[in-house]
Amino acid sequence: MKAMALKEKAVDMLGNLPANKLKAAIDYLKYLQGDYDIYDVNENIKKAVREVKAIKEGKIKAKTLKEFLGEL
């Protein structure tokens, strides 16, 4: 019974996600089920490092603290 309630809650949560975050959420769920090749846990770290480098090079504008916290 508990497992079914959790599955229903997960489906509801996925249904309420914005379209741009849906693929990442599904990939992460597959990762949790044991498909470790589908989701790179370090991808967010790699993205952040590339972003910091681009900011230092002046290619993109630095985010405000509020924007940064909103992404977390």
Predicted model as a PDB file, atoms N, CA, C, CB and O in Angstrom, pLDDT in the B-factor column:
MODEL        1                                                                  
ATOM      1  N   MET A   1       0.827  -1.200   0.000  1.00 56.00           N  
ATOM      2  CA  MET A   1       0.000   0.000   0.000  1.00 56.00           C  
ATOM      3  C   MET A   1       0.869   1.262   0.000  1.00 56.00           C  
ATOM      4  CB  MET A   1      -0.939   0.000   1.215  1.00 56.00           C  
ATOM      5  O   MET A   1       0.598   2.215  -0.730  1.00 56.00           O  
ATOM      6  N   LYS A   2       1.918   1.250   0.831  1.00 73.00           N  
ATOM      7  CA  LYS A   2       2.792   2.404   0.922  1.00 73.00           C  
ATOM      8  C   LYS A   2       3.509   2.663  -0.405  1.00 73.00           C  
ATOM      9  CB  LYS A   2       3.805   2.206   2.042  1.00 73.00           C  
ATOM     10  O   LYS A   2       3.665   3.809  -0.825  1.00 73.00           O  
ATOM     11  N   ALA A   3       3.943   1.580  -1.058  1.00 71.00           N  
ATOM     12  CA  ALA A   3       4.655   1.726  -2.334  1.00 71.00           C  
ATOM     13  C   ALA A   3       3.745   2.342  -3.384  1.00 71.00           C  
ATOM     14  CB  ALA A   3       5.183   0.365  -2.823  1.00 71.00           C  
ATOM     15  O   ALA A   3       4.186   3.172  -4.178  1.00 71.00           O  
ATOM     16  N   MET A   4       2.489   1.945  -3.394  1.00 76.00           N  
ATOM     17  CA  MET A   4       1.542   2.487  -4.371  1.00 76.00           C  
ATOM     18  C   MET A   4       1.308   3.979  -4.121  1.00 76.00           C  
ATOM     19  CB  MET A   4       0.203   1.717  -4.311  1.00 76.00           C  
ATOM     20  O   MET A   4       1.212   4.757  -5.070  1.00 76.00           O  
ATOM     21  N   ALA A   5       1.218   4.376  -2.867  1.00 79.00           N  
ATOM     22  CA  ALA A   5       1.025   5.785  -2.539  1.00 79.00           C  
ATOM     23  C   ALA A   5       2.235   6.608  -2.984  1.00 79.00           C  
ATOM     24  CB  ALA A   5       0.784   5.959  -1.026  1.00 79.00           C  
ATOM     25  O   ALA A   5       2.084   7.724  -3.480  1.00 79.00           O  
ATOM     26  N   LEU A   6       3.438   6.049  -2.803  1.00 77.00           N  
ATOM     27  CA  LEU A   6       4.644   6.752  -3.233  1.00 77.00           C  
ATOM     28  C   LEU A   6       4.690   6.886  -4.754  1.00 77.00           C  
ATOM     29  CB  LEU A   6       5.894   6.021  -2.731  1.00 77.00           C  
ATOM     30  O   LEU A   6       5.087   7.926  -5.278  1.00 77.00           O  
ATOM     31  N   LYS A   7       4.282   5.830  -5.458  1.00 79.00           N  
ATOM     32  CA  LYS A   7       4.266   5.880  -6.922  1.00 79.00           C  
ATOM     33  C   LYS A   7       3.267   6.925  -7.417  1.00 79.00           C  
ATOM     34  CB  LYS A   7       3.920   4.497  -7.506  1.00 79.00           C  
ATOM     35  O   LYS A   7       3.549   7.666  -8.359  1.00 79.00           O  
ATOM     36  N   GLU A   8       2.103   6.978  -6.779  1.00 84.00           N  
ATOM     37  CA  GLU A   8       1.096   7.968  -7.160  1.00 84.00           C  
ATOM     38  C   GLU A   8       1.613   9.383  -6.905  1.00 84.00           C  
ATOM     39  CB  GLU A   8      -0.216   7.731  -6.387  1.00 84.00           C  
ATOM     40  O   GLU A   8       1.395  10.283  -7.716  1.00 84.00           O  
ATOM     41  N   LYS A   9       2.293   9.575  -5.786  1.00 83.00           N  
ATOM     42  CA  LYS A   9       2.849  10.886  -5.467  1.00 83.00           C  
ATOM     43  C   LYS A   9       3.922  11.269  -6.489  1.00 83.00           C  
ATOM     44  CB  LYS A   9       3.437  10.894  -4.037  1.00 83.00           C  
ATOM     45  O   LYS A   9       3.990  12.422  -6.913  1.00 83.00           O  
ATOM     46  N   ALA A  10       4.755  10.312  -6.882  1.00 79.00           N  
ATOM     47  CA  ALA A  10       5.798  10.574  -7.878  1.00 79.00           C  
ATOM     48  C   ALA A  10       5.180  10.954  -9.220  1.00 79.00           C  
ATOM     49  CB  ALA A  10       6.709   9.344  -8.043  1.00 79.00           C  
ATOM     50  O   ALA A  10       5.666  11.871  -9.883  1.00 79.00           O  
ATOM     51  N   VAL A  11       4.125  10.270  -9.627  1.00 80.00           N  
ATOM     52  CA  VAL A  11       3.451  10.589 -10.887  1.00 80.00           C  
ATOM     53  C   VAL A  11       2.863  11.998 -10.823  1.00 80.00           C  
ATOM     54  CB  VAL A  11       2.339   9.552 -11.193  1.00 80.00           C  
ATOM     55  O   VAL A  11       2.960  12.758 -11.786  1.00 80.00           O  
ATOM     56  N   ASP A  12       2.260  12.343  -9.699  1.00 82.00           N  
ATOM     57  CA  ASP A  12       1.716  13.696  -9.528  1.00 82.00           C  
ATOM     58  C   ASP A  12       2.811  14.751  -9.598  1.00 82.00           C  
ATOM     59  CB  ASP A  12       0.976  13.807  -8.196  1.00 82.00           C  
ATOM     60  O   ASP A  12       2.631  15.801 -10.216  1.00 82.00           O  
ATOM     61  N   MET A  13       3.950  14.469  -8.961  1.00 81.00           N  
ATOM     62  CA  MET A  13       5.060  15.421  -8.974  1.00 81.00           C  
ATOM     63  C   MET A  13       5.588  15.612 -10.394  1.00 81.00           C  
ATOM     64  CB  MET A  13       6.190  14.945  -8.044  1.00 81.00           C  
ATOM     65  O   MET A  13       5.859  16.737 -10.815  1.00 81.00           O  
ATOM     66  N   LEU A  14       5.734  14.513 -11.127  1.00 80.00           N  
ATOM     67  CA  LEU A  14       6.207  14.605 -12.510  1.00 80.00           C  
ATOM     68  C   LEU A  14       5.212  15.360 -13.373  1.00 80.00           C  
ATOM     69  CB  LEU A  14       6.452  13.209 -13.090  1.00 80.00           C  
ATOM     70  O   LEU A  14       5.604  16.115 -14.263  1.00 80.00           O  
ATOM     71  N   GLY A  15       3.941  15.164 -13.118  1.00 83.00           N  
ATOM     72  CA  GLY A  15       2.906  15.840 -13.881  1.00 83.00           C  
ATOM     73  C   GLY A  15       2.902  17.345 -13.677  1.00 83.00           C  
ATOM     74  O   GLY A  15       2.432  18.090 -14.537  1.00 83.00           O  
ATOM     75  N   ASN A  16       3.422  17.792 -12.547  1.00 84.00           N  
ATOM     76  CA  ASN A  16       3.434  19.221 -12.236  1.00 84.00           C  
ATOM     77  C   ASN A  16       4.743  19.922 -12.580  1.00 84.00           C  
ATOM     78  CB  ASN A  16       3.147  19.416 -10.789  1.00 84.00           C  
ATOM     79  O   ASN A  16       4.868  21.134 -12.407  1.00 84.00           O  
ATOM     80  N   LEU A  17       5.715  19.159 -13.068  1.00 82.00           N  
ATOM     81  CA  LEU A  17       6.998  19.771 -13.431  1.00 82.00           C  
ATOM     82  C   LEU A  17       6.881  20.547 -14.738  1.00 82.00           C  
ATOM     83  CB  LEU A  17       8.092  18.696 -13.552  1.00 82.00           C  
ATOM     84  O   LEU A  17       6.098  20.177 -15.613  1.00 82.00           O  
ATOM     85  N   PRO A  18       7.656  21.622 -14.873  1.00 84.00           N  
ATOM     86  CA  PRO A  18       7.700  22.321 -16.160  1.00 84.00           C  
ATOM     87  C   PRO A  18       8.359  21.417 -17.199  1.00 84.00           C  
ATOM     88  CB  PRO A  18       8.471  23.674 -16.037  1.00 84.00           C  
ATOM     89  O   PRO A  18       9.190  20.576 -16.856  1.00 84.00           O  
ATOM     90  N   ALA A  19       7.998  21.584 -18.438  1.00 83.00           N  
ATOM     91  CA  ALA A  19       8.475  20.724 -19.517  1.00 83.00           C  
ATOM     92  C   ALA A  19       9.996  20.692 -19.610  1.00 83.00           C  
ATOM     93  CB  ALA A  19       7.898  21.183 -20.833  1.00 83.00           C  
ATOM     94  O   ALA A  19      10.572  19.656 -19.941  1.00 83.00           O  
ATOM     95  N   ASN A  20      10.650  21.809 -19.324  1.00 85.00           N  
ATOM     96  CA  ASN A  20      12.110  21.851 -19.463  1.00 85.00           C  
ATOM     97  C   ASN A  20      12.835  21.041 -18.383  1.00 85.00           C  
ATOM     98  CB  ASN A  20      12.586  23.290 -19.418  1.00 85.00           C  
ATOM     99  O   ASN A  20      14.027  20.773 -18.532  1.00 85.00           O  
ATOM    100  N   LYS A  21      12.168  20.649 -17.321  1.00 83.00           N  
ATOM    101  CA  LYS A  21      12.801  19.871 -16.252  1.00 83.00           C  
ATOM    102  C   LYS A  21      12.361  18.408 -16.269  1.00 83.00           C  
ATOM    103  CB  LYS A  21      12.479  20.487 -14.897  1.00 83.00           C  
ATOM    104  O   LYS A  21      12.905  17.593 -15.523  1.00 83.00           O  
ATOM    105  N   LEU A  22      11.399  18.070 -17.098  1.00 82.00           N  
ATOM    106  CA  LEU A  22      10.833  16.728 -17.103  1.00 82.00           C  
ATOM    107  C   LEU A  22      11.850  15.664 -17.503  1.00 82.00           C  
ATOM    108  CB  LEU A  22       9.651  16.677 -18.037  1.00 82.00           C  
ATOM    109  O   LEU A  22      11.933  14.629 -16.841  1.00 82.00           O  
ATOM    110  N   LYS A  23      12.615  15.880 -18.548  1.00 82.00           N  
ATOM    111  CA  LYS A  23      13.578  14.876 -19.009  1.00 82.00           C  
ATOM    112  C   LYS A  23      14.612  14.584 -17.933  1.00 82.00           C  
ATOM    113  CB  LYS A  23      14.274  15.345 -20.293  1.00 82.00           C  
ATOM    114  O   LYS A  23      14.937  13.422 -17.687  1.00 82.00           O  
ATOM    115  N   ALA A  24      15.129  15.619 -17.292  1.00 80.00           N  
ATOM    116  CA  ALA A  24      16.128  15.416 -16.244  1.00 80.00           C  
ATOM    117  C   ALA A  24      15.540  14.625 -15.077  1.00 80.00           C  
ATOM    118  CB  ALA A  24      16.669  16.766 -15.749  1.00 80.00           C  
ATOM    119  O   ALA A  24      16.220  13.780 -14.494  1.00 80.00           O  
ATOM    120  N   ALA A  25      14.291  14.892 -14.739  1.00 81.00           N  
ATOM    121  CA  ALA A  25      13.650  14.177 -13.632  1.00 81.00           C  
ATOM    122  C   ALA A  25      13.481  12.700 -13.971  1.00 81.00           C  
ATOM    123  CB  ALA A  25      12.282  14.806 -13.301  1.00 81.00           C  
ATOM    124  O   ALA A  25      13.724  11.835 -13.129  1.00 81.00           O  
ATOM    125  N   ILE A  26      13.071  12.415 -15.185  1.00 80.00           N  
ATOM    126  CA  ILE A  26      12.885  11.025 -15.603  1.00 80.00           C  
ATOM    127  C   ILE A  26      14.222  10.299 -15.647  1.00 80.00           C  
ATOM    128  CB  ILE A  26      12.197  10.957 -16.978  1.00 80.00           C  
ATOM    129  O   ILE A  26      14.327   9.157 -15.201  1.00 80.00           O  
ATOM    130  N   ASP A  27      15.245  10.962 -16.184  1.00 79.00           N  
ATOM    131  CA  ASP A  27      16.579  10.355 -16.207  1.00 79.00           C  
ATOM    132  C   ASP A  27      17.070  10.068 -14.788  1.00 79.00           C  
ATOM    133  CB  ASP A  27      17.576  11.275 -16.937  1.00 79.00           C  
ATOM    134  O   ASP A  27      17.685   9.030 -14.541  1.00 79.00           O  
ATOM    135  N   TYR A  28      16.802  10.979 -13.862  1.00 79.00           N  
ATOM    136  CA  TYR A  28      17.231  10.769 -12.482  1.00 79.00           C  
ATOM    137  C   TYR A  28      16.494   9.583 -11.856  1.00 79.00           C  
ATOM    138  CB  TYR A  28      16.997  12.040 -11.650  1.00 79.00           C  
ATOM    139  O   TYR A  28      17.095   8.803 -11.118  1.00 79.00           O  
ATOM    140  N   LEU A  29      15.212   9.443 -12.142  1.00 80.00           N  
ATOM    141  CA  LEU A  29      14.468   8.293 -11.627  1.00 80.00           C  
ATOM    142  C   LEU A  29      15.032   6.986 -12.179  1.00 80.00           C  
ATOM    143  CB  LEU A  29      12.979   8.417 -11.981  1.00 80.00           C  
ATOM    144  O   LEU A  29      15.116   5.993 -11.457  1.00 80.00           O  
ATOM    145  N   LYS A  30      15.415   6.981 -13.442  1.00 81.00           N  
ATOM    146  CA  LYS A  30      16.043   5.792 -14.030  1.00 81.00           C  
ATOM    147  C   LYS A  30      17.370   5.503 -13.334  1.00 81.00           C  
ATOM    148  CB  LYS A  30      16.263   5.981 -15.553  1.00 81.00           C  
ATOM    149  O   LYS A  30      17.723   4.348 -13.097  1.00 81.00           O  
ATOM    150  N   TYR A  31      18.096   6.568 -13.013  1.00 77.00           N  
ATOM    151  CA  TYR A  31      19.361   6.412 -12.286  1.00 77.00           C  
ATOM    152  C   TYR A  31      19.101   5.751 -10.929  1.00 77.00           C  
ATOM    153  CB  TYR A  31      20.064   7.790 -12.096  1.00 77.00           C  
ATOM    154  O   TYR A  31      19.833   4.849 -10.522  1.00 77.00           O  
ATOM    155  N   LEU A  32      18.069   6.202 -10.241  1.00 79.00           N  
ATOM    156  CA  LEU A  32      17.743   5.628  -8.930  1.00 79.00           C  
ATOM    157  C   LEU A  32      17.352   4.164  -9.031  1.00 79.00           C  
ATOM    158  CB  LEU A  32      16.617   6.411  -8.279  1.00 79.00           C  
ATOM    159  O   LEU A  32      17.534   3.399  -8.084  1.00 79.00           O  
ATOM    160  N   GLN A  33      16.811   3.773 -10.190  1.00 81.00           N  
ATOM    161  CA  GLN A  33      16.425   2.377 -10.382  1.00 81.00           C  
ATOM    162  C   GLN A  33      17.620   1.506 -10.775  1.00 81.00           C  
ATOM    163  CB  GLN A  33      15.338   2.278 -11.446  1.00 81.00           C  
ATOM    164  O   GLN A  33      17.479   0.287 -10.882  1.00 81.00           O  
ATOM    165  N   GLY A  34      18.772   2.097 -10.989  1.00 79.00           N  
ATOM    166  CA  GLY A  34      19.961   1.315 -11.265  1.00 79.00           C  
ATOM    167  C   GLY A  34      20.567   1.510 -12.644  1.00 79.00           C  
ATOM    168  O   GLY A  34      21.589   0.896 -12.949  1.00 79.00           O  
ATOM    169  N   ASP A  35      19.971   2.346 -13.488  1.00 73.00           N  
ATOM    170  CA  ASP A  35      20.538   2.615 -14.807  1.00 73.00           C  
ATOM    171  C   ASP A  35      21.536   3.760 -14.661  1.00 73.00           C  
ATOM    172  CB  ASP A  35      19.418   2.963 -15.857  1.00 73.00           C  
ATOM    173  O   ASP A  35      21.228   4.915 -14.954  1.00 73.00           O  
ATOM    174  N   TYR A  36      22.745   3.413 -14.200  1.00 69.00           N  
ATOM    175  CA  TYR A  36      23.724   4.427 -13.831  1.00 69.00           C  
ATOM    176  C   TYR A  36      24.352   5.143 -15.023  1.00 69.00           C  
ATOM    177  CB  TYR A  36      24.799   3.802 -13.014  1.00 69.00           C  
ATOM    178  O   TYR A  36      24.996   6.179 -14.853  1.00 69.00           O  
ATOM    179  N   ASP A  37      24.173   4.608 -16.213  1.00 70.00           N  
ATOM    180  CA  ASP A  37      24.748   5.239 -17.406  1.00 70.00           C  
ATOM    181  C   ASP A  37      23.903   6.395 -17.918  1.00 70.00           C  
ATOM    182  CB  ASP A  37      24.916   4.212 -18.506  1.00 70.00           C  
ATOM    183  O   ASP A  37      24.405   7.238 -18.662  1.00 70.00           O  
ATOM    184  N   ILE A  38      22.628   6.455 -17.537  1.00 67.00           N  
ATOM    185  CA  ILE A  38      21.728   7.442 -18.128  1.00 67.00           C  
ATOM    186  C   ILE A  38      21.847   8.823 -17.492  1.00 67.00           C  
ATOM    187  CB  ILE A  38      20.310   6.963 -18.015  1.00 67.00           C  
ATOM    188  O   ILE A  38      21.512   9.822 -18.129  1.00 67.00           O  
ATOM    189  N   TYR A  39      22.306   8.895 -16.280  1.00 64.00           N  
ATOM    190  CA  TYR A  39      22.314  10.175 -15.558  1.00 64.00           C  
ATOM    191  C   TYR A  39      23.708  10.438 -15.014  1.00 64.00           C  
ATOM    192  CB  TYR A  39      21.269  10.175 -14.403  1.00 64.00           C  
ATOM    193  O   TYR A  39      24.241   9.636 -14.248  1.00 64.00           O  
ATOM    194  N   ASP A  40      24.289  11.535 -15.400  1.00 67.00           N  
ATOM    195  CA  ASP A  40      25.611  11.910 -14.922  1.00 67.00           C  
ATOM    196  C   ASP A  40      25.441  12.802 -13.697  1.00 67.00           C  
ATOM    197  CB  ASP A  40      26.435  12.632 -16.039  1.00 67.00           C  
ATOM    198  O   ASP A  40      25.032  13.957 -13.812  1.00 67.00           O  
ATOM    199  N   VAL A  41      25.753  12.267 -12.544  1.00 63.00           N  
ATOM    200  CA  VAL A  41      25.571  12.999 -11.290  1.00 63.00           C  
ATOM    201  C   VAL A  41      26.402  14.275 -11.273  1.00 63.00           C  
ATOM    202  CB  VAL A  41      25.945  12.115 -10.097  1.00 63.00           C  
ATOM    203  O   VAL A  41      26.016  15.263 -10.648  1.00 63.00           O  
ATOM    204  N   ASN A  42      27.516  14.256 -11.942  1.00 69.00           N  
ATOM    205  CA  ASN A  42      28.415  15.407 -11.928  1.00 69.00           C  
ATOM    206  C   ASN A  42      28.076  16.445 -12.989  1.00 69.00           C  
ATOM    207  CB  ASN A  42      29.829  14.946 -12.117  1.00 69.00           C  
ATOM    208  O   ASN A  42      28.778  17.451 -13.087  1.00 69.00           O  
ATOM    209  N   GLU A  43      27.044  16.247 -13.776  1.00 73.00           N  
ATOM    210  CA  GLU A  43      26.720  17.166 -14.867  1.00 73.00           C  
ATOM    211  C   GLU A  43      26.440  18.582 -14.344  1.00 73.00           C  
ATOM    212  CB  GLU A  43      25.507  16.646 -15.651  1.00 73.00           C  
ATOM    213  O   GLU A  43      26.856  19.558 -14.969  1.00 73.00           O  
ATOM    214  N   ASN A  44      25.756  18.702 -13.231  1.00 71.00           N  
ATOM    215  CA  ASN A  44      25.485  20.030 -12.670  1.00 71.00           C  
ATOM    216  C   ASN A  44      26.774  20.733 -12.255  1.00 71.00           C  
ATOM    217  CB  ASN A  44      24.542  19.917 -11.467  1.00 71.00           C  
ATOM    218  O   ASN A  44      26.902  21.947 -12.409  1.00 71.00           O  
ATOM    219  N   ILE A  45      27.726  19.967 -11.729  1.00 71.00           N  
ATOM    220  CA  ILE A  45      29.009  20.555 -11.338  1.00 71.00           C  
ATOM    221  C   ILE A  45      29.764  21.016 -12.574  1.00 71.00           C  
ATOM    222  CB  ILE A  45      29.859  19.543 -10.534  1.00 71.00           C  
ATOM    223  O   ILE A  45      30.325  22.111 -12.591  1.00 71.00           O  
ATOM    224  N   LYS A  46      29.778  20.180 -13.613  1.00 75.00           N  
ATOM    225  CA  LYS A  46      30.458  20.545 -14.859  1.00 75.00           C  
ATOM    226  C   LYS A  46      29.839  21.803 -15.469  1.00 75.00           C  
ATOM    227  CB  LYS A  46      30.396  19.381 -15.868  1.00 75.00           C  
ATOM    228  O   LYS A  46      30.552  22.683 -15.952  1.00 75.00           O  
ATOM    229  N   LYS A  47      28.516  21.881 -15.442  1.00 79.00           N  
ATOM    230  CA  LYS A  47      27.813  23.038 -15.991  1.00 79.00           C  
ATOM    231  C   LYS A  47      28.183  24.302 -15.206  1.00 79.00           C  
ATOM    232  CB  LYS A  47      26.281  22.808 -15.962  1.00 79.00           C  
ATOM    233  O   LYS A  47      28.415  25.357 -15.797  1.00 79.00           O  
ATOM    234  N   ALA A  48      28.235  24.193 -13.879  1.00 78.00           N  
ATOM    235  CA  ALA A  48      28.561  25.341 -13.044  1.00 78.00           C  
ATOM    236  C   ALA A  48      29.988  25.822 -13.305  1.00 78.00           C  
ATOM    237  CB  ALA A  48      28.384  24.990 -11.565  1.00 78.00           C  
ATOM    238  O   ALA A  48      30.235  27.027 -13.356  1.00 78.00           O  
ATOM    239  N   VAL A  49      30.921  24.893 -13.471  1.00 80.00           N  
ATOM    240  CA  VAL A  49      32.307  25.277 -13.738  1.00 80.00           C  
ATOM    241  C   VAL A  49      32.415  25.984 -15.089  1.00 80.00           C  
ATOM    242  CB  VAL A  49      33.228  24.039 -13.707  1.00 80.00           C  
ATOM    243  O   VAL A  49      33.118  26.988 -15.210  1.00 80.00           O  
ATOM    244  N   ARG A  50      31.723  25.464 -16.105  1.00 82.00           N  
ATOM    245  CA  ARG A  50      31.721  26.115 -17.422  1.00 82.00           C  
ATOM    246  C   ARG A  50      31.114  27.510 -17.325  1.00 82.00           C  
ATOM    247  CB  ARG A  50      30.942  25.265 -18.450  1.00 82.00           C  
ATOM    248  O   ARG A  50      31.591  28.441 -17.974  1.00 82.00           O  
ATOM    249  N   GLU A  51      30.064  27.659 -16.519  1.00 82.00           N  
ATOM    250  CA  GLU A  51      29.409  28.955 -16.358  1.00 82.00           C  
ATOM    251  C   GLU A  51      30.336  29.961 -15.672  1.00 82.00           C  
ATOM    252  CB  GLU A  51      28.112  28.799 -15.555  1.00 82.00           C  
ATOM    253  O   GLU A  51      30.414  31.116 -16.089  1.00 82.00           O  
ATOM    254  N   VAL A  52      31.037  29.526 -14.620  1.00 80.00           N  
ATOM    255  CA  VAL A  52      31.968  30.409 -13.925  1.00 80.00           C  
ATOM    256  C   VAL A  52      33.084  30.845 -14.876  1.00 80.00           C  
ATOM    257  CB  VAL A  52      32.561  29.707 -12.678  1.00 80.00           C  
ATOM    258  O   VAL A  52      33.478  32.012 -14.883  1.00 80.00           O  
ATOM    259  N   LYS A  53      33.585  29.915 -15.671  1.00 84.00           N  
ATOM    260  CA  LYS A  53      34.633  30.242 -16.639  1.00 84.00           C  
ATOM    261  C   LYS A  53      34.130  31.283 -17.644  1.00 84.00           C  
ATOM    262  CB  LYS A  53      35.104  28.967 -17.377  1.00 84.00           C  
ATOM    263  O   LYS A  53      34.842  32.232 -17.971  1.00 84.00           O  
ATOM    264  N   ALA A  54      32.900  31.099 -18.130  1.00 82.00           N  
ATOM    265  CA  ALA A  54      32.328  32.047 -19.089  1.00 82.00           C  
ATOM    266  C   ALA A  54      32.131  33.423 -18.460  1.00 82.00           C  
ATOM    267  CB  ALA A  54      30.992  31.522 -19.625  1.00 82.00           C  
ATOM    268  O   ALA A  54      32.320  34.439 -19.129  1.00 82.00           O  
ATOM    269  N   ILE A  55      31.758  33.469 -17.191  1.00 80.00           N  
ATOM    270  CA  ILE A  55      31.599  34.748 -16.488  1.00 80.00           C  
ATOM    271  C   ILE A  55      32.957  35.443 -16.370  1.00 80.00           C  
ATOM    272  CB  ILE A  55      30.972  34.531 -15.076  1.00 80.00           C  
ATOM    273  O   ILE A  55      33.061  36.647 -16.605  1.00 80.00           O  
ATOM    274  N   LYS A  56      33.998  34.685 -16.005  1.00 82.00           N  
ATOM    275  CA  LYS A  56      35.335  35.266 -15.870  1.00 82.00           C  
ATOM    276  C   LYS A  56      35.849  35.798 -17.205  1.00 82.00           C  
ATOM    277  CB  LYS A  56      36.309  34.228 -15.313  1.00 82.00           C  
ATOM    278  O   LYS A  56      36.555  36.806 -17.247  1.00 82.00           O  
ATOM    279  N   GLU A  57      35.492  35.117 -18.292  1.00 83.00           N  
ATOM    280  CA  GLU A  57      35.928  35.547 -19.620  1.00 83.00           C  
ATOM    281  C   GLU A  57      35.055  36.669 -20.180  1.00 83.00           C  
ATOM    282  CB  GLU A  57      35.919  34.365 -20.576  1.00 83.00           C  
ATOM    283  O   GLU A  57      35.333  37.210 -21.251  1.00 83.00           O  
ATOM    284  N   GLY A  58      34.003  37.011 -19.448  1.00 81.00           N  
ATOM    285  CA  GLY A  58      33.121  38.091 -19.874  1.00 81.00           C  
ATOM    286  C   GLY A  58      32.139  37.700 -20.963  1.00 81.00           C  
ATOM    287  O   GLY A  58      31.552  38.565 -21.612  1.00 81.00           O  
ATOM    288  N   LYS A  59      31.955  36.397 -21.167  1.00 81.00           N  
ATOM    289  CA  LYS A  59      31.047  35.921 -22.214  1.00 81.00           C  
ATOM    290  C   LYS A  59      29.589  35.992 -21.781  1.00 81.00           C  
ATOM    291  CB  LYS A  59      31.397  34.494 -22.602  1.00 81.00           C  
ATOM    292  O   LYS A  59      28.698  36.169 -22.611  1.00 81.00           O  
ATOM    293  N   ILE A  60      29.350  35.854 -20.494  1.00 76.00           N  
ATOM    294  CA  ILE A  60      27.981  35.971 -19.981  1.00 76.00           C  
ATOM    295  C   ILE A  60      27.996  36.851 -18.738  1.00 76.00           C  
ATOM    296  CB  ILE A  60      27.373  34.566 -19.659  1.00 76.00           C  
ATOM    297  O   ILE A  60      29.025  37.020 -18.084  1.00 76.00           O  
ATOM    298  N   LYS A  61      26.825  37.405 -18.432  1.00 74.00           N  
ATOM    299  CA  LYS A  61      26.678  38.276 -17.272  1.00 74.00           C  
ATOM    300  C   LYS A  61      26.513  37.428 -16.008  1.00 74.00           C  
ATOM    301  CB  LYS A  61      25.468  39.234 -17.452  1.00 74.00           C  
ATOM    302  O   LYS A  61      25.829  36.404 -16.022  1.00 74.00           O  
ATOM    303  N   ALA A  62      27.132  37.857 -14.943  1.00 72.00           N  
ATOM    304  CA  ALA A  62      26.985  37.161 -13.674  1.00 72.00           C  
ATOM    305  C   ALA A  62      25.550  37.267 -13.190  1.00 72.00           C  
ATOM    306  CB  ALA A  62      27.950  37.728 -12.625  1.00 72.00           C  
ATOM    307  O   ALA A  62      24.890  38.284 -13.401  1.00 72.00           O  
ATOM    308  N   LYS A  63      25.071  36.223 -12.545  1.00 68.00           N  
ATOM    309  CA  LYS A  63      23.710  36.215 -12.021  1.00 68.00           C  
ATOM    310  C   LYS A  63      23.659  36.913 -10.678  1.00 68.00           C  
ATOM    311  CB  LYS A  63      23.184  34.784 -11.897  1.00 68.00           C  
ATOM    312  O   LYS A  63      24.650  36.979  -9.950  1.00 68.00           O  
ATOM    313  N   THR A  64      22.502  37.423 -10.370  1.00 67.00           N  
ATOM    314  CA  THR A  64      22.314  37.975  -9.037  1.00 67.00           C  
ATOM    315  C   THR A  64      22.159  36.809  -8.064  1.00 67.00           C  
ATOM    316  CB  THR A  64      21.072  38.933  -8.984  1.00 67.00           C  
ATOM    317  O   THR A  64      21.878  35.683  -8.476  1.00 67.00           O  
ATOM    318  N   LEU A  65      22.339  37.076  -6.805  1.00 59.00           N  
ATOM    319  CA  LEU A  65      22.207  36.036  -5.790  1.00 59.00           C  
ATOM    320  C   LEU A  65      20.811  35.428  -5.824  1.00 59.00           C  
ATOM    321  CB  LEU A  65      22.506  36.602  -4.395  1.00 59.00           C  
ATOM    322  O   LEU A  65      20.657  34.219  -5.652  1.00 59.00           O  
ATOM    323  N   LYS A  66      19.798  36.252  -6.044  1.00 67.00           N  
ATOM    324  CA  LYS A  66      18.417  35.765  -6.084  1.00 67.00           C  
ATOM    325  C   LYS A  66      18.216  34.790  -7.255  1.00 67.00           C  
ATOM    326  CB  LYS A  66      17.431  36.954  -6.200  1.00 67.00           C  
ATOM    327  O   LYS A  66      17.551  33.767  -7.093  1.00 67.00           O  
ATOM    328  N   GLU A  67      18.774  35.092  -8.415  1.00 74.00           N  
ATOM    329  CA  GLU A  67      18.671  34.202  -9.572  1.00 74.00           C  
ATOM    330  C   GLU A  67      19.393  32.881  -9.290  1.00 74.00           C  
ATOM    331  CB  GLU A  67      19.261  34.881 -10.835  1.00 74.00           C  
ATOM    332  O   GLU A  67      18.889  31.802  -9.603  1.00 74.00           O  
ATOM    333  N   PHE A  68      20.582  32.990  -8.692  1.00 64.00           N  
ATOM    334  CA  PHE A  68      21.357  31.813  -8.377  1.00 64.00           C  
ATOM    335  C   PHE A  68      20.623  30.893  -7.398  1.00 64.00           C  
ATOM    336  CB  PHE A  68      22.697  32.217  -7.809  1.00 64.00           C  
ATOM    337  O   PHE A  68      20.548  29.682  -7.607  1.00 64.00           O  
ATOM    338  N   LEU A  69      20.093  31.474  -6.347  1.00 63.00           N  
ATOM    339  CA  LEU A  69      19.360  30.679  -5.355  1.00 63.00           C  
ATOM    340  C   LEU A  69      18.086  30.081  -5.943  1.00 63.00           C  
ATOM    341  CB  LEU A  69      19.015  31.539  -4.139  1.00 63.00           C  
ATOM    342  O   LEU A  69      17.671  28.993  -5.543  1.00 63.00           O  
ATOM    343  N   GLY A  70      17.467  30.777  -6.885  1.00 70.00           N  
ATOM    344  CA  GLY A  70      16.272  30.253  -7.546  1.00 70.00           C  
ATOM    345  C   GLY A  70      16.557  29.007  -8.342  1.00 70.00           C  
ATOM    346  O   GLY A  70      15.682  28.153  -8.481  1.00 70.00           O  
ATOM    347  N   GLU A  71      17.761  28.878  -8.870  1.00 68.00           N  
ATOM    348  CA  GLU A  71      18.130  27.701  -9.645  1.00 68.00           C  
ATOM    349  C   GLU A  71      18.407  26.499  -8.761  1.00 68.00           C  
ATOM    350  CB  GLU A  71      19.340  27.998 -10.495  1.00 68.00           C  
ATOM    351  O   GLU A  71      18.263  25.358  -9.200  1.00 68.00           O  
ATOM    352  N   LEU A  72      18.804  26.745  -7.518  1.00 58.00           N  
ATOM    353  CA  LEU A  72      19.101  25.642  -6.606  1.00 58.00           C  
ATOM    354  C   LEU A  72      17.816  25.014  -6.171  1.00 58.00           C  
ATOM    355  CB  LEU A  72      19.910  26.114  -5.389  1.00 58.00           C  
ATOM    356  O   LEU A  72      17.828  24.058  -5.395  1.00 58.00           O  
TER     357      LEU A  72                                                      
ENDMDL                                                                          
END                                                                             
